[in-house]
Each structure stands twice: as structure tokens, then as C-alpha cells.
């Protein structure tokens, strides 16, 4: 992106603030997992921030830190990235409902998992620790190791017909498209920064 995604303006709030606001309407506790030196926007005082223990470990490290932080407060955790501006409460609730006796409920479409839009039991911490110790960092390794409910698009499309919960921001064009969908525009200083980062 060239600009920290968590700090991208989205209407009258920043990207991470928007995601936290939506999540807070669905779950009891929200934990932000950030890199050791990552800058975060101002957040509600009730939001807990935890930092990665190891750099460069990808989503599994974030999962480890988040689940460790929440394990005394919750049995089940919904995990999302900071760049999901169209997160849908009904989508989250559907994944919780579909988990059943499984350890993970993860959206799966066209042979692709969405590990940062999934529900996990805190009990998978042991397997995550083992995978990180073995330098097996792909979330798919976890899904192959624990009981995993693959959730197909047909199972969420009545609550999120356009799968917007899975729409994330990886490139300036993604950001501009998301703003357009929401009927918003980027501030001039952000436009300038993004324009400079793509050259």
C-alpha cells in the first residue's frame, strides 16, 4: 500500500477504528494484535492491544498472540484483518453458528481459505505453537491438523450476498474501489501519499 492500512481514512474514522466498531457490536471482547513497532490509531480504552512475539511469522503468529490473550475470556474467537471495511455482523454470527463441534470454521471458495475471516477455538493454541516451532507458517497446515468446518459461499450468501466481508485492501486501487462503494472519497493528503507510493 505504501501507507499503513490500519490508518487509512474511511469516512469519519480510520480503517482499524471502523473494523473495531463493527466487531464490538457482535463480540464481547476485542483484541488488536499488532507488530512490535506498528502504529495504531486512537482506540476505545476497553480495546486491548497485544504485540507479536516474533516478527515475520505471518497470520499464525497473530493467531497465537490473539488466542493467548483471549483464552481466559472466551472459548471461541472470530479473527479478521484490519483492512476489512465491509465486515458484516451477520457473516460473523453465521460462522459462530456453523462451528458446531469443529475447532475452526473457515470460509472456503475456489480452493482458497480465508483464515483472516474465520472462527477459532482457543484450544487450537497447542497446534499453532507446534506449527510455529516447526516453521510451518501457512494457516492451511492448521486446517489440515485440527477439525475444520469449511464454509462454502452458499452458506453465507443469504446474510452477505456479495461476500463483502471477505473484501480486503491490499493495493491503492482496492482502497479507492472500497471508498467508491461506500460513497466516500479519500482526503487529498492520502491521495498524494498513495500516488507517490505507486510510482
C-alpha positions, 0 to 999 in steps of 0.5 A: 500500500505504501501507507499503513492500512490500519490508518487509512481514512474511511469516512469519519474514522480510520480503517482499524477504528471502523473494523473495531466498531463493527466487531464490538457490536457482535463480540464481547471482547476485542483484541488488536494484535499488532507488530512490535513497532506498528502504529495504531490509531486512537482506540476505545480504552476497553480495546486491548492491544497485544504485540507479536512475539516474533516478527515475520511469522505471518497470520499464525503468529497473530493467531497465537498472540490473539488466542493467548490473550483471549483464552481466559475470556472466551472459548471461541474467537472470530479473527479478521484483518484490519483492512476489512471495511465491509465486515458484516455482523451477520457473516460473523454470527453465521460462522459462530453458528456453523462451528458446531463441534469443529475447532475452526470454521473457515470460509472456503471458495475456489480452493482458497481459505480465508483464515483472516475471516474465520472462527477459532477455538482457543484450544487450537493454541497447542497446534499453532505453537507446534506449527510455529516451532516447526516453521510451518507458517501457512494457516492451511497446515492448521486446517489440515491438523485440527477439525475444520468446518469449511464454509462454502459461499452458499452458506453465507450468501443469504446474510452477505450476498456479495461476500463483502466481508471477505473484501480486503485492501491490499493495493491503492486501487482496492482502497479507492474501489472500497471508498467508491462503494461506500460513497466516500472519497479519500482526503487529498493528503492520502491521495498524494501519499498513495500516488507517490507510493505507486510510482 
